[in-house]
Amino acid sequence: MIDIDNLCLTRDGTQILHNVTLRIPSGRLAAIIGPNGAGKSTLLHCMAGLLAPDCGSVQINGQDIHALREDRRALVLSLLTQSQAALPRLSVGDLVAFGRWPHHRGRPRAQDHQITREALRRFDLEALAQRNVETLSGGQRQRAFVAMAYAQSTPWMLLDEPLAALDPKYVRDIMDRLHGMTGSATGQRSIALVLHDLSVAARYADYCIAMKNGRVVAAGPWQETVTSDLLSDLYETPLRLAALDGVAVVVGL
């Protein structure tokens, strides 16, 4: 469970988050949606402990995330940001293995190697393990970074626009894999991610956090919370939540 209470953040004289109070249940794939400038990425970074709020708190599974040392925080959550650093001459296998660093601190054990192999298998990267990350397609590269976050073996994964610039094949591939990782079973993950593609959110999200102007305007189970009127008000343009061959989609009017 992520509990956010009265979270406020001001940067360069502008208040970005306004008294955000929110509870995100475990075992879900929670989509953070809203127009540009809504504060989605800022909220995610506060949840990850990268940004210190001016007021309020974030607790993940009962732990105050901003009171934890960085090494302890890395055992509670993994974060994938929008921009990834250049990785010259780094193989896919080494990138994914880097997710184990918070656990072994430079002294990998048999379990760390096993989890790395399992992450490569889960994200269909075994055949690419020796490839240089820079030689991958955009979809393969993003899958490798998500696999690294998965290998960190944290209860929560926070992903900031993991689908940016991906074609539909890779969008579906990554979302199928992410959704398959969530649930209440032992070892399953809880995921919160920023999404711009509303049809993808409608198809995969179990939980919705709708933001506008630095405030949460709606939060709850997707099917109980999201309506055409909510989306139209949120984005200030006519939108309709519909179904196409039984699959939820969002279309403009």
N, C-alpha and C positions, 0 to 999 in steps of 0.2 A: 504494500500500500504506500502511495505517495501522498502525504498530507502537506498542503501548502496553506499557510495562514497569513492573511493580511500582507502579502508581499508587495513591496514598493521599490522602484528603482528609478533614479534620475541620472542621466548622463549629459554632460555639457549643458546643464541648465534646463534640459527638457525631461519631463517625467515620462518614462516609457512604460512602466507597469504601475497600475493604480489599484492598490488594495486587493490583490488577487488572492482569493480563497478558493481552494480546490482540493478534491480528493479523487485520486485515480486508483481504482482497484487493481490488485495483482492478477496475473494470469490473462491479461487482455492485450489486444493490440489497440492502443489509443492513438487516434489521429488528432493532431492539433491543426486546425484549419482557420482561415481568415484571410482578409485582403493584405496586400503589401503594407508594411508598416504597422501591423496589428500588434507586434510584440511577441510573435511566436518563437522566433529563434532566441530572443532575449530570455523568455520564460524558460526555454529548454536549457540554456546555459546557466541560469540561476539554479535550476533543478540539479544540474551537474556539479554545482559548486564552483564554476569558473568565474561567475560574477557574484559579488557580495551585495546583497540588497541593502537599501537604506533602512527598511523596517520589515518585520515579518520573519517567517521561518519556513524551511523546507525539511520535512522529515521523510526518510525513506526506510520503510520497515522499522519504524520507531527510532531511527538514528538521525540526529540533527546533522544534515549533510555539511553545513558550513562549520561545524565544530570538529569535524573529523580531519585528521591529517591527510595529505594527498595520497599517501600510500594506502591508508585504510579506506579512503573513498573509492580507490580503484578496485577494491574487492566488493563494493556494493553496486557500482554502476559502471558501464562502459559508455563512452560517448563517441559518436561519429559526426564530425563537423562537416560543413558544406565544402570547404576547400581542404584538399589534402596536399601535404608537402611533396615536392619532387623527391623521387627515390631512385637516384642513379645506381645502377648495377645491383639492385636488391631483387632477389628472387621472390616469387609468390610464396613459396614455402617459408622463407625467412620472415616475410611480412606477417603472415598468419601466426607464426611462432612468436612474434613480438607481442601478441596479445597475452602471452603467458608471463610476461615480465613482472607484473605485480605479485605473482605467486612465487617465483623462484629468485628474483632479483639478481639474475646473471648466473645462477647455478641450476640449470634445468634438470629435472629428474625424469624418471621413466613416465610418470603420470603426465608431465607436461608434454612430452613427445607424443604420447597417446592421444591427448586432447587435441593437439595440433593436427594429427592425422585425421581425427574424427571431424574436425572443422573443415579440412580440405575435402573430405568425402561428402559431408553434408551439403556443401556449396559447389559440388561437382568441379573441384579444382585440382584433383589428383594428377591429371594429365598435364596440368600447367605449372606444377609445383616448382620446376626448375627454370621456368621462363622468367625473364626480366619483367618486372611490373610495368616498366615503360613501354614494353612491346605489346601490351594487351589492348584489346578494344575497350571502349568506354564501359560497356556492360560487364566484361570480364574483370576489369579493374575495380569497378564498384563492388562486385561480388567478393573480390579478394579483401577489400577493406571491411565489408560487413562480416566476412569470415573471421578477420582479426578481432573485431569487436565480440563476436560469438566466442572465440577461443579464450577470451578474458574470463569467461565462466562467472559472470555476475548475475544476480537475480534480475536486474533491470538493464535494458539496453535503450539508450536515448539516441535517436538518429535524426539529424537535421537535414531535411530534403535529400534523402538517399537516392531518389529517382531522378534528380536533375539531369537533363540532357540525354536521358536514355530513351531508346526506341521501344515500341510496345512489347516486343519479344522479351527484352531484358526487364522491363517494368513488371510484367507478369511473372517472370522467373523469380525475381527477388521477392516480390510480395507473396507468392506462393510459399516460398521457403520461410519467410518471416512469420507468416500467419501459422504455418505448421509448427513453429517453435513455441507458440503460446499455449496456455491452458493451465489447469490446476494440478496436473500430474507432477510428481516429483521430477525435478530436473528441467521442467518447462520454464520458459522465460516470460517476463513481462516487458512489453515494448511500448515506448511512447515515441512518436515520430511526427515531424512537421511534413505535411503534404499540401501541394498546390493542386494536384489533379483530383477534383472532387469525385469523379467516377471511380477512380482507384480507391479513394477513401470509402465511398459508399459500398464498394464490393468487399473490401477486406476489413474495415475497422469494426471492432466490437464496441468501442467507446469513442465518444466525440468530445473534444474541447474546442469550442468556437470562440474566437477572439476578435475584438475590434477596438481600435484606439487604446490599446494597452489594458483592456478589461476582458474578463471572461463573460460572455453574454449568454452562454448555454454550455452545460456539461452533463453528460449522462450516457447510458447505453445508446448506441447509434440509432437503432430502430425506434426507440422511445423518445428520442430528442430531436432528430433532424427531420425537418419538413421543408417543403418548397418555399413556404413563407419565410422560414428562418434563413435559408440560404439566400433568398432574394434580398432580404433586409441586410444580411451580413455583407454581401458584395455590392449592394446598391444597383442591382440589375436583375431583370426577370430570369429566374432559374426554376427548373422543375425537376424534382426527384421522381424518377420513373423506373420502369422495368423493361428490359429488352431480352426476350427469350429467358425470362426468369432471373436475369442478372440486373442488379441495381445500377442505374446510370444517372448522371446529372446533365441536363441539356439546357441550353440557353433558348429563350423565347424571342 
